[in-house]
Amino acid sequence: MTPRDELAPAARRPATGTPAAGDDFLGWRIVAVLSAGQVVSWGVQYYAFPVALTTITADTGWSTAVTTGAFTTGLVASALAGIPVGRWLDRFGPRPVMTAGSVLAAAAMAAVALAPSLDWFFAAWLVAGVAMSATLYQPAFAALTGWYGPNRVRALTALTLVAGLASTVFAPLTSLLLEQLSWRSTFLVLAAVLAVVTVPLHLMGLRRPWPRAAAAADPSSLTERAGENGGTAPASDGAVRAVLTSRPFWLLSGGLTLTAFGLYATSVTLLIPLLTERGMSASLAATTLGLLGAGQLLGRLGYGPLSARTGPATRAVVIVAASAASIGLLGAVPGPAWALIAVAVLVGAVRGAGTLLQATVVAEEWGSARYGSLAGAFAAPITAAAALAPFGGAALTDVVGSRTGALTALACLVSLGTVLVAAAHRGRRPGELASVGGGGEQAVA
């Protein structure tokens, strides 16, 4: 098999039994389309706001806490909206969902720019949150999982590596725009960029036949070869409901939720103040935060080899346990600066690997035939935890009285996540099929 064939979407490869959908297909084309869309979508909808925050509050007189609350509300809305969006992805495919999401995202960013009052500002971010659920990682993960089958790890790794450049591109771009324009005009320009780039990208670049669209109309076609997906996928709505009410599903999701809360609270709220407390200059602390971002890239690059050598159960426990250890180390290591930097890079690495774990573990455990429905529910508490973590980290610091104490508490919390993840796999063997109810339907255990 050539490298091109190896990465080609599963819907095209003869090994899956599906006829080739076109001879002009390049294996990386869909990855490139989605990656470009992710850079712009993340850049405009997520990274532009913190850059513009000070300017927004200075112009409007709204407090920083309340203004940030509008953005956080949007992130929580994206977590909740991800559940129905996942079902729509299964039924209709990524093209209509992500195209509609891009249109809505551009409109929402324009509404943010034109909001005449704080109420309208909150409402605009709520709409933006719905758009995020249809344009950011979850729909892109569903697309690559559906099209690339067993080669999804390579495709997902490439996507997340490129998407990681969103802040690198859009933070300075937003800052440059703010130097020349008002924040309202800046967001109008960014809304236009979102519309001009992502709408045609998703409309024209995601035209591959979606293997789940026909399957949604014919549930009997949903069962996939165990050799491709690690087992039999949920074959009907009843089986999906059975997975969604199963103990392993929510133990695993709960463990990753606690992990996301700990990692985001650490990196977003606690890291820079902790480093300056321990003698670093503000500039070196900021550089260390940037190196944490570089650590995420290392974690994503290392996920492929780890995936090839471990099963999903072992991999999940290793990554969550490493997350707890890295947070604990950050709280325990007093210095010198190089040691603190090394631990920060480790925090970034486990956070980067965790993104890919979340992207792949649902398909590995329960098959990919109804990935959108399952992943939407699986990711909802994780996304909400990441959104609430900055506030939670600050509140926890106030309660325990120090950032070192807060990090210790977060390490314990993520250690509990390790226990939950391990419990999700307790007594189960790799590849074992286990009934999860629903009239005898089965899913991968």
C-alpha positions as CSV (number, residue, x, y, z in Angstrom):
1,M,0.0,0.0,0.0
2,T,1.4,3.4,-1.0
3,P,1.5,6.3,1.5
4,R,-1.2,8.0,-0.5
5,D,-3.5,4.9,-0.3
6,E,-2.6,4.4,3.3
7,L,-3.9,7.8,4.3
8,A,-6.8,7.9,1.8
9,P,-10.3,8.0,3.4
10,A,-11.8,4.7,4.3
11,A,-14.7,5.3,2.0
12,R,-12.3,5.2,-1.0
13,R,-10.0,2.3,-0.1
14,P,-10.9,-1.0,-1.8
15,A,-10.1,-2.8,1.4
16,T,-13.3,-1.5,3.0
17,G,-15.5,-2.9,0.2
18,T,-16.6,0.6,-0.9
19,P,-15.9,1.6,-4.5
20,A,-13.5,4.4,-5.1
21,A,-15.3,7.7,-5.3
22,G,-13.0,9.4,-7.7
23,D,-9.5,9.0,-9.2
24,D,-8.5,12.6,-8.6
25,F,-8.5,12.3,-4.9
26,L,-5.3,13.2,-3.0
27,G,-5.0,11.5,0.4
28,W,-4.2,14.7,2.3
29,R,-6.8,16.9,0.6
30,I,-9.5,16.6,3.2
31,V,-7.0,17.0,6.0
32,A,-5.7,20.2,4.4
33,V,-9.2,21.6,4.0
34,L,-10.2,20.8,7.6
35,S,-6.9,22.0,9.0
36,A,-7.1,25.4,7.2
37,G,-10.7,25.7,8.4
38,Q,-9.7,24.9,12.0
39,V,-6.9,27.6,12.0
40,V,-9.4,30.3,10.9
41,S,-12.3,29.0,13.0
42,W,-10.2,28.7,16.2
43,G,-8.4,32.0,15.5
44,V,-11.5,34.1,15.1
45,Q,-13.9,32.4,17.5
46,Y,-11.6,31.6,20.3
47,Y,-8.2,33.4,20.3
48,A,-9.3,36.9,19.1
49,F,-11.4,37.5,22.2
50,P,-8.6,37.4,24.9
51,V,-6.5,39.7,22.7
52,A,-9.3,42.2,22.4
53,L,-10.7,41.9,26.0
54,T,-8.9,45.0,27.4
55,T,-9.9,47.1,24.5
56,I,-13.5,45.9,24.8
57,T,-13.8,46.7,28.5
58,A,-12.1,50.1,28.1
59,D,-14.5,51.1,25.3
60,T,-17.7,49.8,26.8
61,G,-17.1,50.2,30.6
62,W,-18.2,46.6,31.2
63,S,-16.2,44.8,33.8
64,T,-13.5,42.3,32.8
65,A,-15.3,39.5,34.8
66,V,-18.7,40.1,33.1
67,T,-17.3,40.5,29.7
68,T,-15.3,37.3,30.1
69,G,-18.5,35.7,31.4
70,A,-20.2,36.3,28.0
71,F,-17.3,34.4,26.3
72,T,-17.5,31.6,28.8
73,T,-21.2,31.3,28.3
74,G,-20.6,30.7,24.7
75,L,-18.1,28.0,25.4
76,V,-20.5,26.2,27.7
77,A,-23.2,26.6,25.0
78,S,-20.9,24.9,22.5
79,A,-20.6,21.9,24.9
80,L,-24.3,21.5,25.1
81,A,-25.0,22.1,21.4
82,G,-22.4,19.5,20.6
83,I,-24.8,16.7,21.5
84,P,-27.4,17.4,18.8
85,V,-24.7,18.5,16.4
86,G,-23.1,15.1,16.8
87,R,-26.4,13.4,15.7
88,W,-26.6,15.7,12.7
89,L,-23.1,14.8,11.7
90,D,-24.0,11.1,11.7
91,R,-27.1,11.7,9.7
92,F,-26.0,14.4,7.2
93,G,-22.2,14.4,7.2
94,P,-19.7,17.1,7.8
95,R,-20.3,19.2,4.7
96,P,-23.7,20.6,5.5
97,V,-23.1,20.8,9.2
98,M,-19.7,22.6,9.0
99,T,-20.9,24.9,6.2
100,A,-24.0,26.0,8.1
101,G,-21.8,26.3,11.2
102,S,-19.4,28.6,9.4
103,V,-22.2,30.8,8.1
104,L,-23.6,31.0,11.7
105,A,-20.2,31.7,13.1
106,A,-19.6,34.7,10.7
107,A,-23.0,36.1,11.6
108,A,-22.4,35.6,15.3
109,M,-19.0,37.4,15.2
110,A,-20.7,40.3,13.3
111,A,-23.3,40.3,16.0
112,V,-20.6,40.5,18.7
113,A,-19.1,43.5,16.9
114,L,-22.5,45.3,16.6
115,A,-23.9,44.4,20.1
116,P,-25.4,47.7,21.5
117,S,-25.6,46.4,25.0
118,L,-24.3,43.8,27.4
119,D,-27.4,41.7,26.9
120,W,-26.9,41.6,23.2
121,F,-23.2,40.8,23.7
122,F,-24.1,37.7,25.8
123,A,-26.7,36.7,23.2
124,A,-24.2,37.0,20.4
125,W,-21.7,34.8,22.2
126,L,-24.4,32.2,22.9
127,V,-25.0,32.0,19.1
128,A,-21.3,31.9,18.6
129,G,-21.1,28.9,21.0
130,V,-23.6,27.0,18.9
131,A,-21.5,27.8,15.8
132,M,-18.3,26.6,17.6
133,S,-19.9,23.2,18.1
134,A,-20.4,22.9,14.4
135,T,-17.0,24.3,13.3
136,L,-14.3,23.5,15.8
137,Y,-12.6,20.2,16.8
138,Q,-15.6,17.9,17.3
139,P,-17.1,18.0,13.7
140,A,-13.5,17.9,12.3
141,F,-12.7,14.8,14.4
142,A,-16.0,13.2,13.3
143,A,-15.1,13.9,9.6
144,L,-11.7,12.4,9.8
145,T,-12.9,9.4,11.9
146,G,-15.6,8.7,9.3
147,W,-13.4,9.1,6.2
148,Y,-10.1,7.7,7.4
149,G,-11.1,4.6,9.3
150,P,-8.1,2.9,10.9
151,N,-5.7,5.6,9.6
152,R,-7.5,8.3,11.6
153,V,-4.7,8.8,14.1
154,R,-2.3,10.1,11.4
155,A,-5.0,12.4,10.0
156,L,-6.1,13.6,13.4
157,T,-2.4,14.3,14.4
158,A,-1.9,16.3,11.3
159,L,-5.1,18.3,11.9
160,T,-4.3,19.2,15.5
161,L,-0.7,20.1,14.7
162,V,-1.8,22.6,12.1
163,A,-4.8,23.9,14.1
164,G,-2.3,24.6,16.9
165,L,-1.0,27.5,14.8
166,A,-4.3,29.3,15.2
167,S,-3.1,31.4,18.1
168,T,0.2,32.0,16.4
169,V,-1.6,33.5,13.4
170,F,-4.6,35.2,14.9
171,A,-3.3,36.6,18.2
172,P,-0.9,39.0,16.4
173,L,-3.3,39.6,13.5
174,T,-6.0,40.7,16.0
175,S,-3.6,42.9,17.8
176,L,-2.5,44.5,14.5
177,L,-6.1,45.2,13.6
178,L,-6.8,46.7,17.0
179,E,-4.0,49.1,16.5
180,Q,-5.6,50.4,13.3
181,L,-9.3,49.9,14.0
182,S,-11.9,49.9,16.9
183,W,-12.6,46.5,18.4
184,R,-16.0,46.5,16.7
185,S,-14.5,47.1,13.3
186,T,-11.8,44.5,14.1
187,F,-14.5,41.8,14.8
188,L,-16.3,42.8,11.6
189,V,-13.1,42.2,9.7
190,L,-12.6,38.9,11.4
191,A,-16.2,37.9,10.7
192,A,-15.6,38.6,7.0
193,V,-12.4,36.5,7.1
194,L,-14.4,33.7,8.7
195,A,-17.1,33.9,6.0
196,V,-14.7,34.3,3.0
197,V,-12.4,31.4,4.0
198,T,-14.3,28.8,5.9
199,V,-17.7,28.8,4.1
200,P,-16.3,27.9,0.7
201,L,-13.7,25.6,2.2
202,H,-16.3,23.5,3.9
203,L,-18.9,23.8,1.1
204,M,-16.4,22.9,-1.7
205,G,-13.8,20.9,0.1
206,L,-15.9,18.4,1.9
207,R,-17.8,16.9,-1.0
208,R,-16.7,13.3,-0.5
209,P,-19.6,10.8,0.0
210,W,-20.4,10.5,3.7
211,P,-20.5,6.8,4.7
212,R,-22.8,7.5,7.6
213,A,-25.5,9.4,5.6
214,A,-26.8,6.2,4.0
215,A,-26.3,4.2,7.2
216,A,-28.5,6.6,9.1
217,A,-31.4,5.7,6.8
218,D,-30.5,2.0,7.0
219,P,-29.4,1.1,10.5
220,S,-28.6,-2.5,9.4
221,S,-25.7,-1.1,7.4
222,L,-24.0,0.4,10.4
223,T,-22.2,-2.7,11.6
224,E,-18.5,-2.4,10.6
225,R,-15.8,-4.9,10.3
226,A,-14.1,-5.6,13.7
227,G,-10.7,-5.6,12.0
228,E,-11.2,-2.0,10.9
229,N,-12.7,-0.4,14.0
230,G,-11.6,-2.7,16.8
231,G,-15.1,-4.3,17.1
232,T,-18.7,-4.1,16.1
233,A,-20.1,-0.6,16.1
234,P,-23.5,0.3,17.6
235,A,-26.0,-0.9,15.0
236,S,-29.1,1.1,15.9
237,D,-30.5,4.0,18.0
238,G,-31.2,1.5,20.7
239,A,-27.5,0.4,20.8
240,V,-26.4,4.1,20.9
241,R,-28.7,4.7,23.8
242,A,-27.3,1.6,25.5
243,V,-23.7,2.9,25.2
244,L,-24.8,6.4,26.3
245,T,-26.2,4.9,29.5
246,S,-23.4,2.5,30.2
247,R,-21.0,2.7,33.1
248,P,-17.8,2.5,31.1
249,F,-18.8,5.4,28.8
250,W,-19.4,7.9,31.6
251,L,-16.5,6.7,33.8
252,L,-14.2,7.3,30.8
253,S,-15.8,10.7,30.0
254,G,-15.8,11.6,33.7
255,G,-12.1,10.8,34.0
256,L,-11.2,13.0,31.0
257,T,-13.5,15.8,32.3
258,L,-11.5,16.0,35.6
259,T,-8.3,15.9,33.6
260,A,-9.4,18.7,31.3
261,F,-10.4,20.8,34.3
262,G,-7.1,20.3,36.0
263,L,-4.9,21.0,32.9
264,Y,-6.8,24.1,31.8
265,A,-7.0,25.6,35.3
266,T,-3.2,25.0,35.6
267,S,-2.2,26.4,32.2
268,V,-4.7,29.3,31.9
269,T,-5.0,30.6,35.4
270,L,-2.2,29.4,37.7
271,L,0.9,29.0,35.6
272,I,2.2,32.6,35.0
273,P,1.4,33.9,38.6
274,L,3.0,30.8,40.1
275,L,6.2,31.3,38.0
276,T,6.5,35.0,38.9
277,E,6.0,34.0,42.6
278,R,9.0,31.7,42.2
279,G,11.3,34.4,40.9
280,M,10.8,34.4,37.1
281,S,10.5,37.7,35.3
282,A,7.1,38.4,33.6
283,S,8.7,38.0,30.2
284,L,10.3,34.7,31.1
285,A,7.0,33.5,32.5
286,A,5.2,34.5,29.3
287,T,7.9,32.7,27.3
288,T,7.3,29.6,29.5
289,L,3.6,29.7,28.6
290,G,4.6,29.7,25.0
291,L,6.8,26.7,25.6
292,L,3.8,25.0,27.1
293,G,2.2,25.4,23.7
294,A,5.3,23.9,22.1
295,G,4.9,21.0,24.5
296,Q,1.4,20.4,23.2
297,L,2.9,19.9,19.7
298,L,5.4,17.4,21.2
299,G,2.5,15.5,22.9
300,R,0.6,15.3,19.6
301,L,3.6,14.1,17.7
302,G,4.2,11.4,20.4
303,Y,0.6,10.2,20.4
304,G,0.9,8.2,17.2
305,P,3.8,6.1,18.4
306,L,2.1,5.6,21.8
307,S,-1.1,4.6,20.0
308,A,0.8,2.0,18.0
309,R,2.3,0.4,21.1
310,T,-0.7,0.5,23.5
311,G,-4.3,-0.2,23.6
312,P,-6.9,2.5,24.4
313,A,-7.2,1.4,28.1
314,T,-3.5,1.6,28.8
315,R,-3.0,4.7,26.8
316,A,-5.8,6.5,28.6
317,V,-4.5,5.6,32.0
318,V,-0.9,6.6,31.1
319,I,-2.0,10.0,29.8
320,V,-4.3,10.9,32.7
321,A,-1.8,9.7,35.3
322,A,0.9,11.7,33.6
323,S,-1.4,14.7,33.7
324,A,-1.8,14.4,37.5
325,A,1.9,13.9,37.9
326,S,2.8,17.0,35.8
327,I,0.4,19.2,37.8
328,G,1.7,17.9,41.1
329,L,5.3,18.5,40.0
330,L,4.5,22.1,39.0
331,G,3.2,22.7,42.5
332,A,6.1,20.9,44.2
333,V,9.2,22.1,42.3
334,P,10.4,25.4,43.7
335,G,13.0,26.0,41.0
336,P,15.3,26.7,39.4
337,A,13.8,28.3,36.3
338,W,14.9,25.5,33.9
339,A,13.2,22.9,36.0
340,L,9.9,24.8,36.1
341,I,10.1,25.3,32.3
342,A,10.7,21.6,31.9
343,V,7.6,20.8,34.0
344,A,5.5,23.3,32.0
345,V,6.5,21.6,28.8
346,L,5.4,18.3,30.3
347,V,2.0,19.9,31.2
348,G,1.7,21.0,27.6
349,A,2.7,17.6,26.2
350,V,0.1,15.7,28.2
351,R,-2.5,18.3,27.3
352,G,-1.6,17.8,23.6
353,A,-1.8,14.1,23.9
354,G,-5.1,14.4,25.7
355,T,-6.7,16.2,22.8
356,L,-5.9,13.2,20.5
357,L,-7.0,10.7,23.2
358,Q,-10.4,12.4,23.3
359,A,-10.5,12.4,19.5
360,T,-9.8,8.7,19.1
361,V,-10.9,6.8,22.2
362,V,-14.7,6.8,21.3
363,A,-14.1,5.1,18.0
364,E,-11.6,2.7,19.5
365,E,-13.9,1.6,22.3
366,W,-17.3,1.7,20.6
367,G,-16.7,1.8,16.9
368,S,-17.0,4.7,14.4
369,A,-20.4,4.1,12.8
370,R,-22.2,6.5,15.1
371,Y,-19.2,8.5,16.2
372,G,-20.9,11.9,16.0
373,S,-23.7,10.9,18.4
374,L,-21.4,9.2,20.9
375,A,-18.5,11.8,20.7
376,G,-20.9,14.7,21.1
377,A,-22.2,13.3,24.4
378,F,-18.8,12.2,25.4
379,A,-17.1,15.5,24.8
380,A,-19.9,17.7,26.3
381,P,-18.7,17.6,30.0
382,I,-15.1,17.8,28.9
383,T,-15.7,21.0,26.9
384,A,-17.7,22.5,29.7
385,A,-15.0,21.7,32.2
386,A,-12.4,23.4,30.0
387,A,-14.6,26.4,29.7
388,L,-15.2,26.7,33.4
389,A,-11.6,25.8,34.5
390,P,-10.1,29.4,34.5
391,F,-12.8,30.6,36.9
392,G,-12.6,27.3,38.9
393,G,-8.8,27.6,39.2
394,A,-9.0,31.2,40.5
395,A,-11.8,30.2,43.0
396,L,-9.9,27.2,44.2
397,T,-6.8,29.4,44.9
398,D,-9.0,31.7,47.0
399,V,-10.4,28.8,48.9
400,V,-7.1,27.0,49.7
401,G,-5.1,30.2,50.1
402,S,-2.2,29.6,47.7
403,R,-1.4,28.6,44.1
404,T,0.8,25.7,45.4
405,G,-2.2,24.4,47.4
406,A,-4.5,24.8,44.4
407,L,-2.1,22.8,42.2
408,T,-1.9,20.1,44.8
409,A,-5.7,19.9,44.9
410,L,-5.9,19.8,41.1
411,A,-3.4,17.0,41.0
412,C,-5.5,15.0,43.5
413,L,-8.6,15.8,41.3
414,V,-6.9,14.5,38.2
415,S,-5.6,11.4,40.1
416,L,-9.3,10.7,40.8
417,G,-9.7,10.9,37.0
418,T,-7.1,8.2,36.6
419,V,-9.1,6.0,39.0
420,L,-12.2,6.6,36.9
421,V,-10.5,5.8,33.6
422,A,-9.0,2.6,35.0
423,A,-12.4,1.6,36.4
424,A,-14.0,2.1,33.0
425,H,-11.8,-0.7,31.7
426,R,-11.7,-2.9,34.8
427,G,-12.5,-6.6,34.0
428,R,-12.6,-6.0,30.2
429,R,-10.3,-7.5,27.7
430,P,-9.1,-5.7,24.5
431,G,-11.6,-6.3,21.7
432,E,-14.1,-8.0,24.0
433,L,-17.7,-7.5,23.0
434,A,-20.0,-6.8,25.9
435,S,-23.8,-6.3,25.9
436,V,-24.8,-2.9,27.1
437,G,-28.5,-3.5,27.0
438,G,-31.1,-2.3,24.5
439,G,-32.5,-5.6,23.3
440,G,-29.3,-7.5,23.1
441,E,-27.5,-4.9,20.9
442,Q,-23.8,-5.0,21.4
443,A,-21.0,-2.5,21.3
444,V,-17.3,-2.7,21.7
445,A,-16.5,-2.9,25.4
